[in-house]
């Protein structure tokens, strides 16, 4: 780590690369919407597709990418996979980001309804 300002050390190149990759995945409005929904509670792919308004195969592909990146996890319940965010820090980041942007817009509509209209 390099010396930083005000006592903060700069993160390593590896940490910055990992953070950039995670933020890159969240740069897709569809994946961000999925993360927002999962931050509210666990869900299977069918319920997620209904909630975010996406096609089942597309939502499944997004979940696979998020799972490979370690942003979401899944567990089997019978014949279905239930997805969830197991990292409270990721939940905090998603809620903070969407909440702040909603507040700045001064829009009284819920963030989920606003995100639903955007494409990935």
DSSP file (Angstrom, degrees, kcal/mol; ACC not computed):
  #  RESIDUE AA STRUCTURE BP1 BP2  ACC     N-H-->O    O-->H-N    N-H-->O    O-->H-N    TCO  KAPPA ALPHA  PHI   PSI    X-CA   Y-CA   Z-CA
    1    1 A X              0   0    0      0, 0.0     2,-0.2     0, 0.0    10,-0.1   0.000 360.0 360.0 360.0 139.8    0.0    0.0    0.0
    2    2 A X        -     0   0    0      8,-0.4     8,-2.7     9,-0.2     2,-0.1  -0.591 360.0 -91.6 -90.0 153.8    1.2    3.5   -0.8
    3    3 A X        -     0   0    0     -2,-0.2     6,-0.2     6,-0.2    -1,-0.1  -0.408  51.0-169.4 -63.2 137.1    1.1    6.3    1.6
    4    4 A X        -     0   0    0      4,-0.3     2,-0.3    -2,-0.1     3,-0.3  -0.190  24.7 -76.5-111.2-156.7   -2.1    8.3    1.3
    5    5 A X  S >  S+     0   0    0      1,-0.2     3,-1.8     3,-0.1    -1,-0.1  -0.836 102.7   7.9-110.1 145.3   -3.5   11.5    2.6
    6    6 A X  T 3  S-     0   0    0     -2,-0.3    -1,-0.2     1,-0.3     3,-0.1   0.817 132.6 -55.1  56.6  35.5   -4.8   12.2    6.2
    7    7 A X  T 3  S+     0   0    0     -3,-0.3     2,-0.5     1,-0.3    -1,-0.3   0.427 105.2 127.6  83.4  -2.6   -3.6    8.8    7.5
    8    8 A X    <   -     0   0    0     -3,-1.8     2,-0.3    -5,-0.0    -4,-0.3  -0.766  51.3-141.4 -90.9 131.5   -5.5    6.7    4.9
    9    9 A X        -     0   0    0     -2,-0.5     2,-0.2    -5,-0.2    -6,-0.2  -0.676  21.1-113.0 -87.8 143.6   -3.4    4.2    3.0
   10   10 A X        -     0   0    0     -8,-2.7    -8,-0.4    -2,-0.3    -6,-0.1  -0.553  37.0-113.5 -71.8 138.7   -4.0    3.6   -0.7
   11   11 A X        -     0   0    0     -2,-0.2    -9,-0.2   -10,-0.1    -1,-0.1  -0.281  37.1 -93.9 -69.2 161.0   -5.3    0.1   -1.4
   12   12 A X     >  -     0   0    0      1,-0.1     4,-2.3   -11,-0.1     5,-0.2  -0.237  32.9-109.1 -69.4 163.3   -3.2   -2.3   -3.3
   13   13 A X  H  > S+     0   0    0      1,-0.2     4,-2.3     2,-0.2     5,-0.2   0.855 120.1  55.2 -60.9 -35.8   -3.6   -2.7   -7.1
   14   14 A X  H  > S+     0   0    0      2,-0.2     4,-2.2     1,-0.2    -1,-0.2   0.914 108.1  47.2 -65.9 -42.8   -5.3   -6.1   -6.5
   15   15 A X  H  > S+     0   0    0      2,-0.2     4,-2.5     1,-0.2    -2,-0.2   0.918 112.8  49.5 -64.9 -43.3   -7.9   -4.6   -4.2
   16   16 A X  H  X S+     0   0    0     -4,-2.3     4,-2.5     1,-0.2    -2,-0.2   0.898 110.7  50.2 -62.6 -40.2   -8.6   -1.8   -6.6
   17   17 A X  H  X S+     0   0    0     -4,-2.3     4,-2.1     2,-0.2    -1,-0.2   0.907 111.4  48.3 -64.7 -41.3   -9.0   -4.2   -9.5
   18   18 A X  H  X S+     0   0    0     -4,-2.2     4,-2.1     2,-0.2    -2,-0.2   0.907 112.6  48.2 -65.5 -41.8  -11.4   -6.4   -7.5
   19   19 A X  H  X S+     0   0    0     -4,-2.5     4,-2.9     2,-0.2     5,-0.2   0.911 110.5  51.6 -64.2 -42.4  -13.5   -3.4   -6.5
   20   20 A X  H  X S+     0   0    0     -4,-2.5     4,-2.3     1,-0.2    -1,-0.2   0.892 109.1  50.6 -61.9 -39.5  -13.5   -2.1  -10.1
   21   21 A X  H  X S+     0   0    0     -4,-2.1     4,-1.9     2,-0.2    -1,-0.2   0.917 111.5  47.6 -64.7 -42.9  -14.7   -5.6  -11.3
   22   22 A X  H  X S+     0   0    0     -4,-2.1     4,-1.7     1,-0.2    -2,-0.2   0.935 114.0  46.3 -64.2 -45.8  -17.5   -5.6   -8.7
   23   23 A X  H  X S+     0   0    0     -4,-2.9     4,-0.6     1,-0.2    -1,-0.2   0.852 108.4  58.1 -65.0 -32.7  -18.6   -2.0   -9.6
   24   24 A X  H >< S+     0   0    0     -4,-2.3     3,-0.7    -5,-0.2     4,-0.3   0.902 105.7  48.8 -62.3 -40.8  -18.4   -3.0  -13.3
   25   25 A X  H >< S+     0   0    0     -4,-1.9     3,-1.0     1,-0.2    -1,-0.2   0.876 111.0  50.4 -65.2 -36.6  -21.0   -5.8  -12.6
   26   26 A X  H 3< S+     0   0    0     -4,-1.7    -1,-0.2     1,-0.2    -2,-0.2   0.533  89.7  81.5 -80.1  -5.2  -23.2   -3.3  -10.8
   27   27 A X  T << S+     0   0    0     -3,-0.7     2,-0.5    -4,-0.6    -1,-0.2   0.647  73.3  88.9 -73.7 -13.5  -23.0   -0.9  -13.7
   28   28 A X  S <> S-     0   0    0     -3,-1.0     4,-2.7    -4,-0.3     5,-0.2  -0.750  74.8-146.9 -82.3 124.3  -25.7   -2.9  -15.5
   29   29 A X  H  > S+     0   0    0     -2,-0.5     4,-2.2    90,-0.4    91,-0.2   0.849  98.7  54.5 -62.3 -32.4  -29.1   -1.6  -14.5
   30   30 A X  H  > S+     0   0    0      2,-0.2     4,-2.1     1,-0.2    -1,-0.2   0.938 111.6  42.8 -66.0 -45.9  -30.5   -5.1  -14.7
   31   31 A X  H  > S+     0   0    0      2,-0.2     4,-2.7     1,-0.2    -2,-0.2   0.879 113.3  52.6 -68.7 -36.5  -27.9   -6.5  -12.3
   32   32 A X  H  X S+     0   0    0     -4,-2.7     4,-2.7     2,-0.2    -1,-0.2   0.902 108.8  50.6 -64.0 -39.3  -28.3   -3.5  -10.0
   33   33 A X  H  X S+     0   0    0     -4,-2.2     4,-2.5    -5,-0.2    -2,-0.2   0.912 110.6  49.2 -63.8 -42.0  -32.0   -4.1   -9.9
   34   34 A X  H  X S+     0   0    0     -4,-2.1     4,-2.6     2,-0.2    -2,-0.2   0.923 111.9  48.3 -61.8 -44.6  -31.5   -7.8   -9.1
   35   35 A X  H  X S+     0   0    0     -4,-2.7     4,-2.0     2,-0.2    -2,-0.2   0.896 110.3  52.1 -63.6 -39.8  -29.0   -6.8   -6.3
   36   36 A X  H  X S+     0   0    0     -4,-2.7     4,-0.8     2,-0.2    -2,-0.2   0.938 111.5  46.8 -60.1 -46.9  -31.6   -4.2   -5.0
   37   37 A X  H >X S+     0   0    0     -4,-2.5     3,-0.9     1,-0.2     4,-0.7   0.916 113.4  47.8 -62.4 -43.7  -34.2   -6.9   -4.9
   38   38 A X  H 3< S+     0   0    0     -4,-2.6    47,-0.6     1,-0.3     3,-0.3   0.772 102.5  63.2 -71.0 -24.9  -31.9   -9.4   -3.2
   39   39 A X  H 3< S+     0   0    0     -4,-2.0    -1,-0.3     1,-0.2    -2,-0.2   0.748 102.4  52.3 -67.5 -21.9  -30.9   -6.8   -0.7
   40   40 A X  H << S-     0   0    0     -3,-0.9     2,-0.2    -4,-0.8    -1,-0.2   0.692 131.8 -52.9 -85.0 -20.2  -34.5   -6.8    0.4
   41   41 A X     <  -     0   0    0     -4,-0.7    -1,-0.3    -3,-0.3    42,-0.1  -0.808  68.3 -62.1 157.6 163.3  -34.6  -10.6    0.9
   42   42 A X        +     0   0    0     -2,-0.2     2,-0.3    -3,-0.1    42,-0.2  -0.199  51.4 170.0 -69.2 159.2  -33.8  -13.9   -0.8
   43   43 A X  E     -A   83   0A   0     40,-2.1    40,-3.4     4,-0.0     2,-0.2  -0.988  31.2-114.9-162.3 157.5  -35.6  -15.1   -3.9
   44   44 A X  E  >  -A   82   0A   0     -2,-0.3     4,-2.3    38,-0.3     5,-0.2  -0.536  42.0-101.6 -93.3 171.1  -35.6  -17.7   -6.6
   45   45 A X  H  > S+     0   0    0     36,-0.6     4,-2.6     1,-0.2     5,-0.2   0.840 119.0  54.4 -65.0 -34.6  -35.0  -16.8  -10.3
   46   46 A X  H  > S+     0   0    0      2,-0.2     4,-2.1     1,-0.2    -1,-0.2   0.938 111.0  44.4 -65.6 -46.7  -38.6  -17.0  -11.3
   47   47 A X  H  > S+     0   0    0      1,-0.2     4,-2.4     2,-0.2    -2,-0.2   0.886 114.0  51.3 -65.2 -38.3  -39.7  -14.5   -8.6
   48   48 A X  H  X S+     0   0    0     -4,-2.3     4,-3.0     2,-0.2     5,-0.3   0.923 108.0  51.2 -63.7 -44.0  -36.8  -12.2   -9.5
   49   49 A X  H  X>S+     0   0    0     -4,-2.6     5,-1.3     1,-0.2     4,-1.2   0.908 112.1  47.4 -60.6 -41.8  -37.6  -12.3  -13.2
   50   50 A X  H  <5S+     0   0    0     -4,-2.1    -1,-0.2     3,-0.2    -2,-0.2   0.915 114.4  47.3 -63.3 -42.9  -41.2  -11.3  -12.3
   51   51 A X  H  <5S+     0   0    0     -4,-2.4    -2,-0.2     1,-0.2    -1,-0.2   0.908 119.3  36.4 -68.2 -43.3  -40.0   -8.5  -10.0
   52   52 A X  H  <5S-     0   0    0     -4,-3.0    -1,-0.2    -5,-0.1    -2,-0.2   0.551 105.8-122.2 -91.0  -6.4  -37.4   -7.0  -12.3
   53   53 A X  T  <5 +     0   0    0     -4,-1.2     2,-0.2    -5,-0.3    -3,-0.2   0.788  64.8 135.5  74.9  26.9  -39.4   -7.5  -15.4
   54   54 A X      < -     0   0    0     -5,-1.3    -1,-0.2    -6,-0.3     2,-0.2  -0.680  62.3 -96.0-106.9 161.6  -36.7   -9.5  -17.1
   55   55 A X     >  -     0   0    0     -2,-0.2     4,-2.6     1,-0.1     5,-0.3  -0.501  36.7-119.0 -71.4 143.2  -36.8  -12.7  -19.1
   56   56 A X  H  > S+     0   0    0      1,-0.2     4,-2.4     2,-0.2     5,-0.2   0.891 112.0  49.1 -53.0 -48.1  -36.0  -15.8  -17.1
   57   57 A X  H  > S+     0   0    0      1,-0.2     4,-2.1     2,-0.2    -1,-0.2   0.894 112.3  49.0 -62.0 -37.7  -32.9  -16.8  -19.1
   58   58 A X  H  > S+     0   0    0     -3,-0.2     4,-2.3     2,-0.2    -2,-0.2   0.928 112.2  46.9 -67.2 -44.6  -31.5  -13.2  -18.9
   59   59 A X  H  X S+     0   0    0     -4,-2.6     4,-2.6     1,-0.2    -2,-0.2   0.901 111.1  53.2 -63.1 -40.4  -32.1  -13.0  -15.1
   60   60 A X  H  X S+     0   0    0     -4,-2.4     4,-2.1    -5,-0.3    -1,-0.2   0.902 109.0  48.8 -60.8 -42.0  -30.5  -16.4  -14.7
   61   61 A X  H  X S+     0   0    0     -4,-2.1     4,-2.1     2,-0.2    -2,-0.2   0.905 110.8  50.2 -65.2 -41.7  -27.4  -15.3  -16.7
   62   62 A X  H  X S+     0   0    0     -4,-2.3     4,-2.5     1,-0.2    -2,-0.2   0.920 110.1  50.7 -61.5 -43.2  -27.1  -12.1  -14.6
   63   63 A X  H  X S+     0   0    0     -4,-2.6     4,-2.6     1,-0.2    -1,-0.2   0.885 107.2  54.2 -62.3 -38.8  -27.4  -14.2  -11.4
   64   64 A X  H  X S+     0   0    0     -4,-2.1     4,-2.7     2,-0.2    -1,-0.2   0.927 110.1  46.5 -60.8 -45.0  -24.6  -16.5  -12.7
   65   65 A X  H  X S+     0   0    0     -4,-2.1     4,-1.8     2,-0.2    -2,-0.2   0.923 114.0  47.6 -63.6 -44.3  -22.3  -13.5  -13.2
   66   66 A X  H  <>S+     0   0    0     -4,-2.5     5,-2.4     1,-0.2     6,-1.1   0.870 113.3  48.9 -64.6 -36.4  -23.1  -12.1   -9.8
   67   67 A X  H ><5S+     0   0    0     -4,-2.6     3,-1.3     4,-0.2    -2,-0.2   0.922 109.3  51.0 -69.5 -44.8  -22.6  -15.5   -8.2
   68   68 A X  H 3<5S+     0   0    0     -4,-2.7    -1,-0.2     1,-0.3    -2,-0.2   0.840 109.4  52.1 -61.3 -32.5  -19.2  -16.0   -9.9
   69   69 A X  T 3<5S-     0   0    0     -4,-1.8    -1,-0.3    -5,-0.2    -2,-0.2   0.548 116.0-117.3 -80.6  -6.9  -18.1  -12.6   -8.7
   70   70 A X  T < 5S+     0   0    0     -3,-1.3    -3,-0.2    -4,-0.3    -2,-0.1   0.637  83.6 117.6  81.4  13.9  -19.1  -13.5   -5.2
   71   71 A X  S   <S+     0   0    0     -5,-2.4    16,-0.3    -6,-0.2     2,-0.3   0.773  79.4  23.6 -84.8 -26.7  -21.7  -10.8   -4.9
   72   72 A X        -     0   0    0     -6,-1.1     2,-0.3    -9,-0.2    -2,-0.2  -0.921  67.7-156.9-131.7 161.2  -24.6  -13.3   -4.4
   73   73 A X  E     -B   84   0A   0     11,-3.0    11,-2.4    -2,-0.3     2,-0.3  -0.847   7.6-151.6-128.8 168.4  -24.8  -16.9   -3.2
   74   74 A X  E     -B   83   0A   0     -2,-0.3     2,-0.3     9,-0.2     9,-0.2  -0.978   6.6-167.0-140.6 153.1  -27.4  -19.6   -3.7
   75   75 A X  E     -B   82   0A   0      7,-2.0     7,-3.2    -2,-0.3     2,-0.4  -0.982  27.9-113.3-136.9 152.2  -28.7  -22.6   -1.8
   76   76 A X  E     -B   81   0A   0     -2,-0.3     2,-0.4     5,-0.2     5,-0.2  -0.695  25.1-177.9 -88.6 133.0  -30.8  -25.4   -3.1
   77   77 A X  E >   -B   80   0A   0      3,-3.1     3,-1.8    -2,-0.4     2,-0.4  -0.876  67.9 -59.7-126.2  96.4  -34.4  -25.8   -1.8
   78   78 A X  T 3  S-     0   0    0     -2,-0.4    -2,-0.0     1,-0.3     0, 0.0  -0.538 120.5 -13.8  66.1-119.8  -35.8  -28.9   -3.4
   79   79 A X  T 3  S+     0   0    0     -2,-0.4     2,-0.3    -3,-0.1    -1,-0.3   0.433 124.9  75.0 -94.8   0.1  -35.7  -28.4   -7.1
   80   80 A X  E <  S- B   0  77A   0     -3,-1.8    -3,-3.1   -36,-0.0     2,-0.5  -0.819  71.6-130.1-117.7 155.5  -35.1  -24.6   -7.0
   81   81 A X  E     - B   0  76A   0     -2,-0.3   -36,-0.6    -5,-0.2     2,-0.5  -0.855  17.9-153.8 -97.5 132.4  -32.1  -22.4   -6.3
   82   82 A X  E     -AB  44  75A   0     -7,-3.2    -7,-2.0    -2,-0.5     2,-0.3  -0.944  12.6-152.7-108.6 125.3  -32.7  -19.6   -3.8
   83   83 A X  E     +AB  43  74A   0    -40,-3.4   -40,-2.1    -2,-0.5     2,-0.3  -0.699  21.0 161.9-100.5 148.5  -30.4  -16.6   -4.2
   84   84 A X  E     - B   0  73A   0    -11,-2.4   -11,-3.0    -2,-0.3     2,-0.7  -0.985  41.6-112.9-157.6 159.0  -29.3  -14.1   -1.5
   85   85 A X        -     0   0    0    -47,-0.6   -13,-0.2    -2,-0.3   -14,-0.1  -0.898  28.0-176.9 -97.0 118.3  -26.7  -11.5   -0.7
   86   86 A X        +     0   0    0     -2,-0.7     2,-0.6   -15,-0.2    -1,-0.1   0.434  60.4  80.6 -96.6  -0.8  -24.6  -12.9    2.1
   87   87 A X    >>  -     0   0    0    -16,-0.3     4,-1.7     1,-0.1     3,-0.7  -0.912  60.5-161.4-112.8 109.4  -22.4   -9.8    2.5
   88   88 A X  H 3> S+     0   0    0     -2,-0.6     4,-2.3     1,-0.2    -1,-0.1   0.783  91.6  60.9 -61.3 -25.6  -24.0   -7.0    4.6
   89   89 A X  H 3> S+     0   0    0      2,-0.2     4,-2.4     1,-0.2    -1,-0.2   0.893 103.6  48.7 -68.1 -38.6  -21.4   -4.5    3.1
   90   90 A X  H <> S+     0   0    0     -3,-0.7     4,-2.5     2,-0.2     5,-0.2   0.914 110.8  51.1 -65.0 -42.3  -22.7   -5.2   -0.4
   91   91 A X  H  X S+     0   0    0     -4,-1.7     4,-2.7     1,-0.2     5,-0.2   0.921 110.6  49.6 -59.2 -44.0  -26.3   -4.7    0.8
   92   92 A X  H  X S+     0   0    0     -4,-2.3     4,-2.7     2,-0.2     5,-0.2   0.920 110.7  49.1 -61.5 -45.5  -25.2   -1.4    2.4
   93   93 A X  H  X S+     0   0    0     -4,-2.4     4,-2.7     2,-0.2     5,-0.2   0.932 113.9  45.2 -61.0 -47.1  -23.5   -0.2   -0.8
   94   94 A X  H  X S+     0   0    0     -4,-2.5     4,-2.5     2,-0.2     5,-0.3   0.941 115.9  45.7 -64.0 -47.9  -26.5   -1.0   -3.0
   95   95 A X  H  X S+     0   0    0     -4,-2.7     4,-2.4    -5,-0.2     5,-0.2   0.903 115.1  47.8 -62.7 -41.6  -29.0    0.6   -0.6
   96   96 A X  H  X S+     0   0    0     -4,-2.7     4,-2.7    -5,-0.2     5,-0.2   0.933 113.3  47.3 -64.3 -47.0  -26.9    3.7   -0.1
   97   97 A X  H  X S+     0   0    0     -4,-2.7     4,-2.0    -5,-0.2    -2,-0.2   0.952 118.2  39.2 -61.6 -51.8  -26.2    4.2   -3.8
   98   98 A X  H  X S+     0   0    0     -4,-2.5     4,-2.1    -5,-0.2    -1,-0.2   0.904 116.7  51.6 -68.0 -41.0  -29.9    3.8   -4.9
   99   99 A X  H  X S+     0   0    0     -4,-2.4     4,-2.4    -5,-0.3    -2,-0.2   0.913 110.6  47.7 -62.5 -44.0  -31.2    5.6   -1.9
  100  100 A X  H  X S+     0   0    0     -4,-2.7     4,-2.5    -5,-0.2    -1,-0.2   0.906 112.5  48.4 -64.9 -42.1  -28.9    8.6   -2.5
  101  101 A X  H  X S+     0   0    0     -4,-2.0     4,-1.8    -5,-0.2    -1,-0.2   0.871 111.5  50.7 -66.9 -35.4  -29.7    8.9   -6.1
  102  102 A X  H  X>S+     0   0    0     -4,-2.1     5,-1.2     2,-0.2     4,-0.7   0.922 111.5  47.9 -65.3 -44.4  -33.4    8.6   -5.4
  103  103 A X  H ><5S+     0   0    0     -4,-2.4     3,-0.7     1,-0.2    -2,-0.2   0.899 110.4  51.8 -64.2 -41.3  -33.2   11.4   -2.8
  104  104 A X  H 3<5S+     0   0    0     -4,-2.5    -1,-0.2     1,-0.3    -2,-0.2   0.874 106.3  53.8 -63.1 -36.9  -31.2   13.6   -5.2
  105  105 A X  H 3<5S-     0   0    0     -4,-1.8    -1,-0.3    -5,-0.2    -2,-0.2   0.699 100.6-138.8 -71.6 -17.1  -33.8   13.2   -7.9
  106  106 A X  T <<5 +     0   0    0     -3,-0.7     2,-0.5    -4,-0.7    -3,-0.2   0.751  50.1 151.4  65.2  22.1  -36.4   14.4   -5.4
  107  107 A X      < -     0   0    0     -5,-1.2    -1,-0.2     1,-0.1    -2,-0.1  -0.749  41.5-157.7 -92.8 129.7  -38.6   11.7   -6.8
  108  108 A X        +     0   0    0     -2,-0.5    -1,-0.1    -3,-0.1     2,-0.1   0.571  62.8 105.6 -81.0  -8.6  -41.2   10.2   -4.4
  109  109 A X  S    S-     0   0    0      1,-0.1    -2,-0.1    -7,-0.1     5,-0.0  -0.433  84.3 -97.9 -73.6 147.6  -41.5    7.0   -6.5
  110  110 A X     >  -     0   0    0      1,-0.1     4,-1.7    -2,-0.1     3,-0.4  -0.324  28.7-120.9 -63.0 144.8  -39.8    3.9   -5.0
  111  111 A X  H  > S+     0   0    0      1,-0.2     4,-2.6     2,-0.2     5,-0.2   0.842 110.5  58.6 -55.9 -35.7  -36.4    3.1   -6.4
  112  112 A X  H  > S+     0   0    0      1,-0.2     4,-1.9     2,-0.2    -1,-0.2   0.918 105.6  48.2 -63.3 -42.6  -37.5   -0.3   -7.7
  113  113 A X  H  > S+     0   0    0     -3,-0.4     4,-0.7     1,-0.2    -1,-0.2   0.886 113.0  49.0 -65.4 -37.3  -40.2    1.2   -9.9
  114  114 A X  H >< S+     0   0    0     -4,-1.7     3,-0.6     1,-0.2    -2,-0.2   0.898 112.2  47.8 -68.5 -39.9  -37.7    3.7  -11.3
  115  115 A X  H >< S+     0   0    0     -4,-2.6     3,-2.0     1,-0.2    -2,-0.2   0.823  98.0  70.3 -70.0 -30.9  -35.1    1.1  -12.0
  116  116 A X  H 3< S+     0   0    0     -4,-1.9    -1,-0.2     1,-0.3    -2,-0.2   0.810  94.0  56.3 -58.4 -31.0  -37.6   -1.2  -13.7
  117  117 A X  T << S+     0   0    0     -4,-0.7     2,-0.3    -3,-0.6    -1,-0.3   0.510  91.2  89.4 -81.8  -3.3  -37.9    1.2  -16.7
  118  118 A X    <   -     0   0    0     -3,-2.0     2,-0.2    -4,-0.2    -3,-0.0  -0.689  68.7-136.1 -97.4 149.3  -34.1    1.2  -17.5
  119  119 A X              0   0    0     -2,-0.3   -90,-0.4     1,-0.1    -2,-0.1  -0.536 360.0 360.0 -97.8 166.0  -32.4   -1.3  -19.8
  120  120 A X              0   0    0     -2,-0.2    -1,-0.1   -91,-0.2   -89,-0.1   0.410 360.0 360.0-103.9 360.0  -29.2   -3.2  -19.3
